[in-house]
Amino acid sequence: MEDPKETSNNDNNKGLVIRVLEALKQASKDLQIDLHNNTTTKSSSSAAAAASADCDSPSVNALLELETESDDLFYDDPKLSPLSRHLSRLKSLIEDLRLHRHDLLLRRRRQISRVAGSIESEIQAWIDRESLGGLVHALQDHDDDDPSAAIDLLSALQRRLSRGGFDRDLQHLVLDAGVLPAVESVVRDARAPVRVREACAEAVAALVRFNKDVFLVPPMGPTARALVSMASARALVSMASARALAALTSLIVSVKSPLVDEIRSNGDVEAIVGLLGEGEDLEIRARALECVMEMGYYGRKEAVEAMMGAGVVERMVGMERRGVGIEGLGGALGGSRCSWRWGKG
């Protein structure tokens, strides 16, 4: 059995490592900005002054100080070895810049900028690796009484995926950590806390938006296309929460007709249309309406016929008569896609 005191010490040490890494990452970013701002210097004397400023800037001093502190902290983690090498290289380049003649200053500054960029990338990769591993562990051993740790990690994953731009390294880390199977499993687990299932549903949608070509085509081959997303469709419907419906709608927008076909074949069109009923919560009805709109927009004829057979027209007419129509429910979502899908935006 693991010693609780030893576990606590390991957690404290990891927390210290993360704080040092975050400080290093910020200092590396600041150094790159400083060097970029100073590369426009043209004259020899001003170049020397700029180089002197670079060498003694707060970002450089912070990096050198953190490089000294990090030796012992990074010693036990082989994944941080490349970072240690980059830090040593940076220290050498800065010392060289302080001594070098003017005609090589620009070259040295460019080298320093590249190394600073490598430091930032290595740190981000380490943070991503630890966060993703922690997320999978939290989902596999989640605490039903206190799901906050898993929810926080899921929120962090969504923020990381939505930073903008494609990140191949992040994609590899997500795949290696097995994040998608872990979140899919929780979505389908009716015994898991609802808040965790909702957050996992949103994470699935975020992963598909990040790169649907990868996260909709598992390694088993083209015949398994879209099974990953579709496997959770029924679970999302059965959850009948506003967040789950929003995640399902996002998946429909990403996957389009194949996912609508799967929803229809599962017999879940009727369940979604049924959520437009008078007794449902207003936000759930609004999300259900948004989902219905997207199914009608992307679905084939059979899906539309299934919606008609489920009484979607009658339900929507009834909503309009009660003064809770497309525009009213769209307002509940803060201006959703409902209006412009039907030419009211």
Secondary structure, DSSP 8 states (H G I E B T S, - for coil): ---HHHHHHHHHHHHHHHHHHHHHHHHHHHHHHHHHHHTT--SHHHHHHHHHHHHTSHHHHHHHHHHHHHHHHHTT-GGGHHHHHHHHHHHHHHHHHHHS-GGGHHHHHHHHHHHHHHHHHHHHHHHHHHHHHHHHHHHHT--SS-THHHHHHHHHHHHHHTSSS--HHHHHHHHHHTHHHHHHHHHT-TTS-HHHHHHHHHHHHHHHHH-HHHHTS-TT-GGGTTHHHHHHHHHHHHH--HHHHHHHHHHHHHH-HHHHHHHHHTT-HHHHHHTTSTTS-HHHHHHHHHHHHHHHHH--HHHHHHHHHTTHHHHHHHHHHTT--HHHHHHHTTS-HHHHHTT--
